Amino acid sequence: MTVAPEDGLGDLLAQIAGARGLTCDGYKPNCLRRRLAVRMRARGVHTYAAYAAVLRDDAHEYDRLLDALTINVTKFFRNREAWDVLATRFLPDLWERRRGALRCWSAGCATGEEPYTLAIALLEQARRGGTKAGTYTVDATDLDPTVLDRARAGVYRTPALDETSPALVERYFTGRDPWEVGPEVRTLVRFHRHDLLREPPPDAPYDIITCRNVVIYFERANQERLYHAFADALQPGGILMLGKVETLVGDVRERFQLEDIRERIYRRR
Ligand SMILES: C[S@@+](CC[C@H](N)C(=O)[O-])C[C@H]1O[C@@H](n2cnc3c(N)ncnc32)[C@H](O)[C@@H]1O
């Protein structure tokens, strides 16, 4: 992004990058300024230079800022219809073709609800298809190490499950508010820190990539680059699931077949 040097934003971003390795240049400028404004208001400062000083004095403020910048909102089976469509229209065929050995990537996984959902969908498909568990995996990545710690812990309050059917809660979770993800689900998911704007896909090729509610904060050129990286990382015939309000942009559309416009599901040609 282009930043007027005189307003101190460039120095602030350099300081954040140096301290926490978060480089913000792929994000939409207005989005970035709005998020910073939230934290600046909370700390009662009015300039980027003053906020840089707050960060230098109080290391915890970096954590709050990272939360504000990356907004980690998520839940199990978020937009439930999309998961129903994946399970009924796409998983059976992929499963058949790969004999159950599916490799998946949840990119921008936040606190883990999405990759665990994917793992549950695979386990359910295995039940229907009569295949043993353990032949498929989910890589789950995020930029923010704090959310990854929570994801690895696998412990959730009830609202995180309000789109999940009671039968699945019963089958795959233990405890009760907090709920804990069961071992059968956990063993399928591997969490890694990973920056979508800077690093290649962790372990391509994949059969399914979910990247939902992440790229809306990225500038268009970065979105296009990332979608090409997803196309490169998917097997031909592999599935890409985006968030409810996200859509492929640019010439990368030629590399995908739009399968379900409502649920933003694409198939790699
Ligand atoms: C709103 S959450 C989406 C969670 C989940 N995919 C869903 O749809 O429910 C957005 C996540 O994207 C992550 N994120 C933002 N920029 C990223 C980047 N450059 N690389 C990897 N993850 C990023 C954030 O840390 C955050 O956890």
The ligand as an SDF file (V2000), in Angstrom:
LIG
                    3D

 27 29  0  0  0  0  0  0  0  0999 V2000
  -12.4520  -14.0240    9.8510 C   0  0  0  0  0  0  0  0  0  0  0  0
  -11.1860  -15.2170   10.1100 S   0  0  0  0  0  0  0  0  0  0  0  0
  -11.7800  -16.5320    9.0760 C   0  0  0  0  0  0  0  0  0  0  0  0
  -11.8450  -17.8450    9.7860 C   0  0  0  0  0  0  0  0  0  0  0  0
  -12.4590  -18.9840    8.9850 C   0  0  0  0  0  0  0  0  0  0  0  0
  -11.7780  -19.1700    7.7300 N   0  0  0  0  0  0  0  0  0  0  0  0
  -13.9360  -18.7440    8.7420 C   0  0  0  0  0  0  0  0  0  0  0  0
  -14.3410  -18.3560    7.6520 O   0  0  0  0  0  0  0  0  0  0  0  0
  -14.7220  -18.9150    9.6830 O   0  0  0  0  0  0  0  0  0  0  0  0
   -9.8550  -14.5460    9.1490 C   0  0  0  0  0  0  0  0  0  0  0  0
   -8.5140  -15.1880    9.4840 C   0  0  0  0  0  0  0  0  0  0  0  0
   -7.5750  -14.8820    8.4450 O   0  0  0  0  0  0  0  0  0  0  0  0
   -6.3190  -14.7590    9.0320 C   0  0  0  0  0  0  0  0  0  0  0  0
   -5.4160  -14.0160    8.1370 N   0  0  0  0  0  0  0  0  0  0  0  0
   -5.4480  -12.6920    7.8190 C   0  0  0  0  0  0  0  0  0  0  0  0
   -4.4180  -12.3920    7.0180 N   0  0  0  0  0  0  0  0  0  0  0  0
   -3.7340  -13.5510    6.8070 C   0  0  0  0  0  0  0  0  0  0  0  0
   -2.5610  -13.8860    6.0550 C   0  0  0  0  0  0  0  0  0  0  0  0
   -1.8940  -12.9460    5.3600 N   0  0  0  0  0  0  0  0  0  0  0  0
   -2.1180  -15.1630    6.0790 N   0  0  0  0  0  0  0  0  0  0  0  0
   -2.7930  -16.1090    6.8000 C   0  0  0  0  0  0  0  0  0  0  0  0
   -3.8880  -15.8510    7.5220 N   0  0  0  0  0  0  0  0  0  0  0  0
   -4.3610  -14.5860    7.5290 C   0  0  0  0  0  0  0  0  0  0  0  0
   -6.5980  -14.0180   10.3170 C   0  0  0  0  0  0  0  0  0  0  0  0
   -5.5500  -14.1560   11.2680 O   0  0  0  0  0  0  0  0  0  0  0  0
   -7.9080  -14.6500   10.7690 C   0  0  0  0  0  0  0  0  0  0  0  0
   -7.6940  -15.6780   11.7000 O   0  0  0  0  0  0  0  0  0  0  0  0
  1  2  1  0
  2  3  1  0
  2 10  1  0
  3  4  1  0
  4  5  1  0
  5  6  1  0
  5  7  1  0
  7  8  2  0
  7  9  1  0
 10 11  1  0
 11 12  1  0
 11 26  1  0
 12 13  1  0
 13 14  1  0
 13 24  1  0
 14 15  1  0
 14 23  1  0
 15 16  2  0
 16 17  1  0
 17 18  1  0
 17 23  2  0
 18 19  1  0
 18 20  2  0
 20 21  1  0
 21 22  2  0
 22 23  1  0
 24 25  1  0
 24 26  1  0
 26 27  1  0
M  CHG  2   2   1   9  -1
M  END
$$$$
